[in-house]
Amino acid sequence: MPEITWQKSSYSGSGDNNCVELAASDTTLALRESDDPTAVLHTHRPQLTALLRHIKTTTPRR
């Protein structure tokens, strides 16, 4: 099994904790939080795109 390369969100800042990380394969996306790297959420690109679009349109900006 190939090793997963995780990318940290640019919104997470420079620290190692409280980071959202994403890894992509040919068929799925994996998301995790750095403070619990063993808990990984697997999804597909269309579903994640729909979720992010929904969050952006329904969450008030600060």
PDB file with SEQRES, HELIX, SHEET and CRYST1 records, atoms N, CA, C and O in Angstrom:
SEQRES   1 A   62  MET PRO GLU ILE THR TRP GLN LYS SER SER TYR SER GLY          
SEQRES   2 A   62  SER GLY ASP ASN ASN CYS VAL GLU LEU ALA ALA SER ASP          
SEQRES   3 A   62  THR THR LEU ALA LEU ARG GLU SER ASP ASP PRO THR ALA          
SEQRES   4 A   62  VAL LEU HIS THR HIS ARG PRO GLN LEU THR ALA LEU LEU          
SEQRES   5 A   62  ARG HIS ILE LYS THR THR THR PRO ARG ARG                      
HELIX    1 AA1 SER A   10  SER A   12  5                                   3    
HELIX    2 AA2 ARG A   45  THR A   58  1                                  14    
SHEET    1 AA1 4 GLN A   7  LYS A   8  0                                        
SHEET    2 AA1 4 VAL A  20  ALA A  24 -1                                        
SHEET    3 AA1 4 LEU A  29  GLU A  33 -1                                        
SHEET    4 AA1 4 ASP A  36  THR A  43 -1                                        
CRYST1    1.000    1.000    1.000  90.00  90.00  90.00 P 1           1          
ATOM      1  N   MET A   1       0.847  -1.176   0.000  1.00  0.00           N  
ATOM      2  CA  MET A   1       0.000   0.000   0.000  1.00  0.00           C  
ATOM      3  C   MET A   1       0.891   1.238   0.000  1.00  0.00           C  
ATOM      4  O   MET A   1       1.818   1.329   0.805  1.00  0.00           O  
ATOM      5  N   PRO A   2       0.620   2.205  -0.905  1.00  0.00           N  
ATOM      6  CA  PRO A   2       1.457   3.404  -0.952  1.00  0.00           C  
ATOM      7  C   PRO A   2       1.264   4.291   0.266  1.00  0.00           C  
ATOM      8  O   PRO A   2       0.184   4.339   0.854  1.00  0.00           O  
ATOM      9  N   GLU A   3       2.319   4.986   0.631  1.00  0.00           N  
ATOM     10  CA  GLU A   3       2.254   5.891   1.771  1.00  0.00           C  
ATOM     11  C   GLU A   3       1.437   7.124   1.405  1.00  0.00           C  
ATOM     12  O   GLU A   3       1.530   7.630   0.286  1.00  0.00           O  
ATOM     13  N   ILE A   4       0.644   7.599   2.343  1.00  0.00           N  
ATOM     14  CA  ILE A   4      -0.196   8.772   2.123  1.00  0.00           C  
ATOM     15  C   ILE A   4       0.614  10.025   2.442  1.00  0.00           C  
ATOM     16  O   ILE A   4       1.313  10.079   3.454  1.00  0.00           O  
ATOM     17  N   THR A   5       0.516  11.027   1.576  1.00  0.00           N  
ATOM     18  CA  THR A   5       1.154  12.314   1.808  1.00  0.00           C  
ATOM     19  C   THR A   5       0.086  13.300   2.259  1.00  0.00           C  
ATOM     20  O   THR A   5      -0.826  13.631   1.503  1.00  0.00           O  
ATOM     21  N   TRP A   6       0.208  13.762   3.493  1.00  0.00           N  
ATOM     22  CA  TRP A   6      -0.773  14.669   4.071  1.00  0.00           C  
ATOM     23  C   TRP A   6      -0.364  16.111   3.801  1.00  0.00           C  
ATOM     24  O   TRP A   6       0.819  16.450   3.838  1.00  0.00           O  
ATOM     25  N   GLN A   7      -1.366  16.965   3.528  1.00  0.00           N  
ATOM     26  CA  GLN A   7      -1.140  18.392   3.369  1.00  0.00           C  
ATOM     27  C   GLN A   7      -1.930  19.127   4.439  1.00  0.00           C  
ATOM     28  O   GLN A   7      -3.102  18.832   4.672  1.00  0.00           O  
ATOM     29  N   LYS A   8      -1.288  20.078   5.082  1.00  0.00           N  
ATOM     30  CA  LYS A   8      -1.928  20.854   6.141  1.00  0.00           C  
ATOM     31  C   LYS A   8      -2.652  22.049   5.535  1.00  0.00           C  
ATOM     32  O   LYS A   8      -2.159  22.667   4.592  1.00  0.00           O  
ATOM     33  N   SER A   9      -3.807  22.368   6.069  1.00  0.00           N  
ATOM     34  CA  SER A   9      -4.564  23.530   5.626  1.00  0.00           C  
ATOM     35  C   SER A   9      -3.779  24.804   5.884  1.00  0.00           C  
ATOM     36  O   SER A   9      -3.123  24.942   6.916  1.00  0.00           O  
ATOM     37  N   SER A  10      -3.851  25.737   4.937  1.00  0.00           N  
ATOM     38  CA  SER A  10      -3.168  27.025   5.115  1.00  0.00           C  
ATOM     39  C   SER A  10      -3.809  27.841   6.231  1.00  0.00           C  
ATOM     40  O   SER A  10      -3.180  28.761   6.753  1.00  0.00           O  
ATOM     41  N   TYR A  11      -5.045  27.524   6.607  1.00  0.00           N  
ATOM     42  CA  TYR A  11      -5.723  28.229   7.694  1.00  0.00           C  
ATOM     43  C   TYR A  11      -5.276  27.731   9.066  1.00  0.00           C  
ATOM     44  O   TYR A  11      -5.651  28.318  10.081  1.00  0.00           O  
ATOM     45  N   SER A  12      -4.492  26.676   9.116  1.00  0.00           N  
ATOM     46  CA  SER A  12      -4.090  26.093  10.392  1.00  0.00           C  
ATOM     47  C   SER A  12      -2.954  26.832  11.066  1.00  0.00           C  
ATOM     48  O   SER A  12      -2.695  26.599  12.246  1.00  0.00           O  
ATOM     49  N   GLY A  13      -2.282  27.697  10.374  1.00  0.00           N  
ATOM     50  CA  GLY A  13      -1.182  28.430  10.975  1.00  0.00           C  
ATOM     51  C   GLY A  13       0.107  27.627  10.952  1.00  0.00           C  
ATOM     52  O   GLY A  13       0.209  26.616  10.257  1.00  0.00           O  
ATOM     53  N   SER A  14       1.083  28.082  11.712  1.00  0.00           N  
ATOM     54  CA  SER A  14       2.407  27.460  11.667  1.00  0.00           C  
ATOM     55  C   SER A  14       2.628  26.395  12.730  1.00  0.00           C  
ATOM     56  O   SER A  14       3.631  25.683  12.679  1.00  0.00           O  
ATOM     57  N   GLY A  15       1.722  26.266  13.692  1.00  0.00           N  
ATOM     58  CA  GLY A  15       1.893  25.274  14.746  1.00  0.00           C  
ATOM     59  C   GLY A  15       1.582  23.862  14.262  1.00  0.00           C  
ATOM     60  O   GLY A  15       1.013  23.673  13.187  1.00  0.00           O  
ATOM     61  N   ASP A  16       1.959  22.887  15.060  1.00  0.00           N  
ATOM     62  CA  ASP A  16       1.725  21.493  14.690  1.00  0.00           C  
ATOM     63  C   ASP A  16       0.375  20.975  15.169  1.00  0.00           C  
ATOM     64  O   ASP A  16      -0.093  19.951  14.672  1.00  0.00           O  
ATOM     65  N   ASN A  17      -0.264  21.655  16.121  1.00  0.00           N  
ATOM     66  CA  ASN A  17      -1.523  21.180  16.683  1.00  0.00           C  
ATOM     67  C   ASN A  17      -2.699  21.919  16.052  1.00  0.00           C  
ATOM     68  O   ASN A  17      -2.536  22.990  15.468  1.00  0.00           O  
ATOM     69  N   ASN A  18      -3.878  21.330  16.178  1.00  0.00           N  
ATOM     70  CA  ASN A  18      -5.116  21.931  15.680  1.00  0.00           C  
ATOM     71  C   ASN A  18      -5.074  22.193  14.184  1.00  0.00           C  
ATOM     72  O   ASN A  18      -5.523  23.243  13.725  1.00  0.00           O  
ATOM     73  N   CYS A  19      -4.546  21.262  13.433  1.00  0.00           N  
ATOM     74  CA  CYS A  19      -4.447  21.405  11.984  1.00  0.00           C  
ATOM     75  C   CYS A  19      -5.407  20.439  11.293  1.00  0.00           C  
ATOM     76  O   CYS A  19      -5.597  19.307  11.738  1.00  0.00           O  
ATOM     77  N   VAL A  20      -5.997  20.899  10.217  1.00  0.00           N  
ATOM     78  CA  VAL A  20      -6.778  20.027   9.355  1.00  0.00           C  
ATOM     79  C   VAL A  20      -5.855  19.603   8.226  1.00  0.00           C  
ATOM     80  O   VAL A  20      -5.209  20.441   7.597  1.00  0.00           O  
ATOM     81  N   GLU A  21      -5.792  18.303   7.970  1.00  0.00           N  
ATOM     82  CA  GLU A  21      -4.903  17.787   6.934  1.00  0.00           C  
ATOM     83  C   GLU A  21      -5.713  17.001   5.912  1.00  0.00           C  
ATOM     84  O   GLU A  21      -6.730  16.394   6.248  1.00  0.00           O  
ATOM     85  N   LEU A  22      -5.256  17.018   4.667  1.00  0.00           N  
ATOM     86  CA  LEU A  22      -5.934  16.364   3.565  1.00  0.00           C  
ATOM     87  C   LEU A  22      -4.927  15.535   2.788  1.00  0.00           C  
ATOM     88  O   LEU A  22      -3.789  15.956   2.580  1.00  0.00           O  
ATOM     89  N   ALA A  23      -5.354  14.353   2.360  1.00  0.00           N  
ATOM     90  CA  ALA A  23      -4.540  13.505   1.498  1.00  0.00           C  
ATOM     91  C   ALA A  23      -5.433  12.991   0.379  1.00  0.00           C  
ATOM     92  O   ALA A  23      -6.601  12.672   0.601  1.00  0.00           O  
ATOM     93  N   ALA A  24      -4.879  12.913  -0.818  1.00  0.00           N  
ATOM     94  CA  ALA A  24      -5.664  12.474  -1.972  1.00  0.00           C  
ATOM     95  C   ALA A  24      -5.053  11.235  -2.594  1.00  0.00           C  
ATOM     96  O   ALA A  24      -3.832  11.099  -2.681  1.00  0.00           O  
ATOM     97  N   SER A  25      -5.926  10.332  -3.024  1.00  0.00           N  
ATOM     98  CA  SER A  25      -5.503   9.186  -3.825  1.00  0.00           C  
ATOM     99  C   SER A  25      -6.226   9.305  -5.163  1.00  0.00           C  
ATOM    100  O   SER A  25      -6.879  10.315  -5.426  1.00  0.00           O  
ATOM    101  N   ASP A  26      -6.118   8.301  -5.993  1.00  0.00           N  
ATOM    102  CA  ASP A  26      -6.790   8.337  -7.291  1.00  0.00           C  
ATOM    103  C   ASP A  26      -8.304   8.361  -7.152  1.00  0.00           C  
ATOM    104  O   ASP A  26      -8.992   8.929  -8.000  1.00  0.00           O  
ATOM    105  N   THR A  27      -8.829   7.757  -6.102  1.00  0.00           N  
ATOM    106  CA  THR A  27     -10.281   7.602  -5.992  1.00  0.00           C  
ATOM    107  C   THR A  27     -10.914   8.284  -4.789  1.00  0.00           C  
ATOM    108  O   THR A  27     -12.109   8.577  -4.823  1.00  0.00           O  
ATOM    109  N   THR A  28     -10.159   8.547  -3.729  1.00  0.00           N  
ATOM    110  CA  THR A  28     -10.759   9.114  -2.527  1.00  0.00           C  
ATOM    111  C   THR A  28      -9.911  10.238  -1.953  1.00  0.00           C  
ATOM    112  O   THR A  28      -8.754  10.438  -2.326  1.00  0.00           O  
ATOM    113  N   LEU A  29     -10.531  10.961  -1.034  1.00  0.00           N  
ATOM    114  CA  LEU A  29      -9.846  11.978  -0.241  1.00  0.00           C  
ATOM    115  C   LEU A  29      -9.919  11.547   1.213  1.00  0.00           C  
ATOM    116  O   LEU A  29     -10.908  10.958   1.647  1.00  0.00           O  
ATOM    117  N   ALA A  30      -8.878  11.840   1.953  1.00  0.00           N  
ATOM    118  CA  ALA A  30      -8.849  11.529   3.384  1.00  0.00           C  
ATOM    119  C   ALA A  30      -8.609  12.825   4.142  1.00  0.00           C  
ATOM    120  O   ALA A  30      -7.765  13.634   3.757  1.00  0.00           O  
ATOM    121  N   LEU A  31      -9.357  13.015   5.222  1.00  0.00           N  
ATOM    122  CA  LEU A  31      -9.216  14.190   6.078  1.00  0.00           C  
ATOM    123  C   LEU A  31      -8.955  13.736   7.498  1.00  0.00           C  
ATOM    124  O   LEU A  31      -9.480  12.713   7.938  1.00  0.00           O  
ATOM    125  N   ARG A  32      -8.140  14.499   8.216  1.00  0.00           N  
ATOM    126  CA  ARG A  32      -7.881  14.195   9.627  1.00  0.00           C  
ATOM    127  C   ARG A  32      -7.515  15.475  10.357  1.00  0.00           C  
ATOM    128  O   ARG A  32      -7.175  16.487   9.743  1.00  0.00           O  
ATOM    129  N   GLU A  33      -7.591  15.410  11.676  1.00  0.00           N  
ATOM    130  CA  GLU A  33      -7.132  16.483  12.540  1.00  0.00           C  
ATOM    131  C   GLU A  33      -5.805  16.057  13.123  1.00  0.00           C  
ATOM    132  O   GLU A  33      -5.629  14.890  13.474  1.00  0.00           O  
ATOM    133  N   SER A  34      -4.872  16.977  13.232  1.00  0.00           N  
ATOM    134  CA  SER A  34      -3.532  16.611  13.684  1.00  0.00           C  
ATOM    135  C   SER A  34      -3.494  16.148  15.130  1.00  0.00           C  
ATOM    136  O   SER A  34      -2.602  15.387  15.508  1.00  0.00           O  
ATOM    137  N   ASP A  35      -4.445  16.592  15.949  1.00  0.00           N  
ATOM    138  CA  ASP A  35      -4.411  16.156  17.346  1.00  0.00           C  
ATOM    139  C   ASP A  35      -4.935  14.725  17.526  1.00  0.00           C  
ATOM    140  O   ASP A  35      -4.797  14.160  18.612  1.00  0.00           O  
ATOM    141  N   ASP A  36      -5.529  14.130  16.491  1.00  0.00           N  
ATOM    142  CA  ASP A  36      -5.943  12.724  16.517  1.00  0.00           C  
ATOM    143  C   ASP A  36      -5.745  12.130  15.123  1.00  0.00           C  
ATOM    144  O   ASP A  36      -6.723  11.878  14.420  1.00  0.00           O  
ATOM    145  N   PRO A  37      -4.493  11.903  14.712  1.00  0.00           N  
ATOM    146  CA  PRO A  37      -4.211  11.468  13.344  1.00  0.00           C  
ATOM    147  C   PRO A  37      -4.703  10.065  13.001  1.00  0.00           C  
ATOM    148  O   PRO A  37      -4.674   9.675  11.834  1.00  0.00           O  
ATOM    149  N   THR A  38      -5.152   9.304  13.990  1.00  0.00           N  
ATOM    150  CA  THR A  38      -5.659   7.965  13.686  1.00  0.00           C  
ATOM    151  C   THR A  38      -7.120   7.986  13.255  1.00  0.00           C  
ATOM    152  O   THR A  38      -7.605   7.015  12.674  1.00  0.00           O  
ATOM    153  N   ALA A  39      -7.825   9.076  13.530  1.00  0.00           N  
ATOM    154  CA  ALA A  39      -9.229   9.216  13.127  1.00  0.00           C  
ATOM    155  C   ALA A  39      -9.260   9.899  11.755  1.00  0.00           C  
ATOM    156  O   ALA A  39      -9.076  11.112  11.646  1.00  0.00           O  
ATOM    157  N   VAL A  40      -9.494   9.103  10.723  1.00  0.00           N  
ATOM    158  CA  VAL A  40      -9.443   9.600   9.349  1.00  0.00           C  
ATOM    159  C   VAL A  40     -10.820   9.449   8.708  1.00  0.00           C  
ATOM    160  O   VAL A  40     -11.451   8.396   8.806  1.00  0.00           O  
ATOM    161  N   LEU A  41     -11.271  10.507   8.056  1.00  0.00           N  
ATOM    162  CA  LEU A  41     -12.526  10.503   7.330  1.00  0.00           C  
ATOM    163  C   LEU A  41     -12.208  10.338   5.853  1.00  0.00           C  
ATOM    164  O   LEU A  41     -11.417  11.100   5.297  1.00  0.00           O  
ATOM    165  N   HIS A  42     -12.822   9.346   5.215  1.00  0.00           N  
ATOM    166  CA  HIS A  42     -12.623   9.107   3.783  1.00  0.00           C  
ATOM    167  C   HIS A  42     -13.871   9.537   3.033  1.00  0.00           C  
ATOM    168  O   HIS A  42     -14.992   9.246   3.451  1.00  0.00           O  
ATOM    169  N   THR A  43     -13.670  10.233   1.923  1.00  0.00           N  
ATOM    170  CA  THR A  43     -14.787  10.689   1.110  1.00  0.00           C  
ATOM    171  C   THR A  43     -14.346  10.764  -0.350  1.00  0.00           C  
ATOM    172  O   THR A  43     -13.208  10.440  -0.688  1.00  0.00           O  
ATOM    173  N   HIS A  44     -15.266  11.195  -1.201  1.00  0.00           N  
ATOM    174  CA  HIS A  44     -14.971  11.367  -2.624  1.00  0.00           C  
ATOM    175  C   HIS A  44     -15.040  12.850  -2.967  1.00  0.00           C  
ATOM    176  O   HIS A  44     -15.705  13.623  -2.276  1.00  0.00           O  
ATOM    177  N   ARG A  45     -14.362  13.238  -4.018  1.00  0.00           N  
ATOM    178  CA  ARG A  45     -14.264  14.657  -4.379  1.00  0.00           C  
ATOM    179  C   ARG A  45     -15.626  15.349  -4.526  1.00  0.00           C  
ATOM    180  O   ARG A  45     -15.797  16.434  -3.971  1.00  0.00           O  
ATOM    181  N   PRO A  46     -16.594  14.782  -5.239  1.00  0.00           N  
ATOM    182  CA  PRO A  46     -17.879  15.492  -5.385  1.00  0.00           C  
ATOM    183  C   PRO A  46     -18.573  15.744  -4.043  1.00  0.00           C  
ATOM    184  O   PRO A  46     -19.168  16.804  -3.847  1.00  0.00           O  
ATOM    185  N   GLN A  47     -18.503  14.790  -3.127  1.00  0.00           N  
ATOM    186  CA  GLN A  47     -19.142  14.963  -1.818  1.00  0.00           C  
ATOM    187  C   GLN A  47     -18.436  16.031  -0.997  1.00  0.00           C  
ATOM    188  O   GLN A  47     -19.098  16.842  -0.350  1.00  0.00           O  
ATOM    189  N   LEU A  48     -17.114  16.048  -1.011  1.00  0.00           N  
ATOM    190  CA  LEU A  48     -16.376  17.067  -0.266  1.00  0.00           C  
ATOM    191  C   LEU A  48     -16.606  18.442  -0.881  1.00  0.00           C  
ATOM    192  O   LEU A  48     -16.762  19.424  -0.155  1.00  0.00           O  
ATOM    193  N   THR A  49     -16.629  18.525  -2.186  1.00  0.00           N  
ATOM    194  CA  THR A  49     -16.897  19.792  -2.860  1.00  0.00           C  
ATOM    195  C   THR A  49     -18.269  20.325  -2.471  1.00  0.00           C  
ATOM    196  O   THR A  49     -18.415  21.515  -2.189  1.00  0.00           O  
ATOM    197  N   ALA A  50     -19.275  19.455  -2.453  1.00  0.00           N  
ATOM    198  CA  ALA A  50     -20.628  19.868  -2.068  1.00  0.00           C  
ATOM    199  C   ALA A  50     -20.665  20.337  -0.617  1.00  0.00           C  
ATOM    200  O   ALA A  50     -21.316  21.336  -0.311  1.00  0.00           O  
ATOM    201  N   LEU A  51     -19.982  19.638   0.276  1.00  0.00           N  
ATOM    202  CA  LEU A  51     -19.940  20.036   1.678  1.00  0.00           C  
ATOM    203  C   LEU A  51     -19.287  21.406   1.842  1.00  0.00           C  
ATOM    204  O   LEU A  51     -19.826  22.267   2.537  1.00  0.00           O  
ATOM    205  N   LEU A  52     -18.143  21.615   1.215  1.00  0.00           N  
ATOM    206  CA  LEU A  52     -17.444  22.894   1.337  1.00  0.00           C  
ATOM    207  C   LEU A  52     -18.272  24.030   0.733  1.00  0.00           C  
ATOM    208  O   LEU A  52     -18.315  25.128   1.287  1.00  0.00           O  
ATOM    209  N   ARG A  53     -18.922  23.773  -0.386  1.00  0.00           N  
ATOM    210  CA  ARG A  53     -19.779  24.794  -0.992  1.00  0.00           C  
ATOM    211  C   ARG A  53     -20.914  25.171  -0.047  1.00  0.00           C  
ATOM    212  O   ARG A  53     -21.235  26.349   0.112  1.00  0.00           O  
ATOM    213  N   HIS A  54     -21.520  24.161   0.581  1.00  0.00           N  
ATOM    214  CA  HIS A  54     -22.605  24.409   1.528  1.00  0.00           C  
ATOM    215  C   HIS A  54     -22.104  25.232   2.728  1.00  0.00           C  
ATOM    216  O   HIS A  54     -22.759  26.187   3.145  1.00  0.00           O  
ATOM    217  N   ILE A  55     -20.960  24.864   3.268  1.00  0.00           N  
ATOM    218  CA  ILE A  55     -20.403  25.586   4.412  1.00  0.00           C  
ATOM    219  C   ILE A  55     -20.127  27.039   4.041  1.00  0.00           C  
ATOM    220  O   ILE A  55     -20.442  27.948   4.809  1.00  0.00           O  
ATOM    221  N   LYS A  56     -19.540  27.258   2.869  1.00  0.00           N  
ATOM    222  CA  LYS A  56     -19.219  28.629   2.455  1.00  0.00           C  
ATOM    223  C   LYS A  56     -20.453  29.487   2.243  1.00  0.00           C  
ATOM    224  O   LYS A  56     -20.409  30.694   2.479  1.00  0.00           O  
ATOM    225  N   THR A  57     -21.546  28.893   1.805  1.00  0.00           N  
ATOM    226  CA  THR A  57     -22.740  29.691   1.519  1.00  0.00           C  
ATOM    227  C   THR A  57     -23.646  29.858   2.732  1.00  0.00           C  
ATOM    228  O   THR A  57     -24.509  30.736   2.730  1.00  0.00           O  
ATOM    229  N   THR A  58     -23.473  29.040   3.767  1.00  0.00           N  
ATOM    230  CA  THR A  58     -24.379  29.129   4.919  1.00  0.00           C  
ATOM    231  C   THR A  58     -23.702  29.627   6.195  1.00  0.00           C  
ATOM    232  O   THR A  58     -24.389  29.924   7.172  1.00  0.00           O  
ATOM    233  N   THR A  59     -22.388  29.724   6.209  1.00  0.00           N  
ATOM    234  CA  THR A  59     -21.680  30.159   7.410  1.00  0.00           C  
ATOM    235  C   THR A  59     -21.407  31.660   7.324  1.00  0.00           C  
ATOM    236  O   THR A  59     -20.825  32.133   6.348  1.00  0.00           O  
ATOM    237  N   PRO A  60     -21.829  32.412   8.349  1.00  0.00           N  
ATOM    238  CA  PRO A  60     -21.556  33.848   8.345  1.00  0.00           C  
ATOM    239  C   PRO A  60     -20.051  34.128   8.402  1.00  0.00           C  
ATOM    240  O   PRO A  60     -19.304  33.441   9.098  1.00  0.00           O  
ATOM    241  N   ARG A  61     -19.638  35.120   7.675  1.00  0.00           N  
ATOM    242  CA  ARG A  61     -18.211  35.512   7.708  1.00  0.00           C  
ATOM    243  C   ARG A  61     -17.945  36.329   8.945  1.00  0.00           C  
ATOM    244  O   ARG A  61     -18.806  37.077   9.407  1.00  0.00           O  
ATOM    245  N   ARG A  62     -16.740  36.183   9.483  1.00  0.00           N  
ATOM    246  CA  ARG A  62     -16.334  36.951  10.670  1.00  0.00           C  
ATOM    247  C   ARG A  62     -15.682  38.235  10.285  1.00  0.00           C  
ATOM    248  O   ARG A  62     -15.278  39.007  11.154  1.00  0.00           O  
TER     249      ARG A  62                                                      
END                                                                             
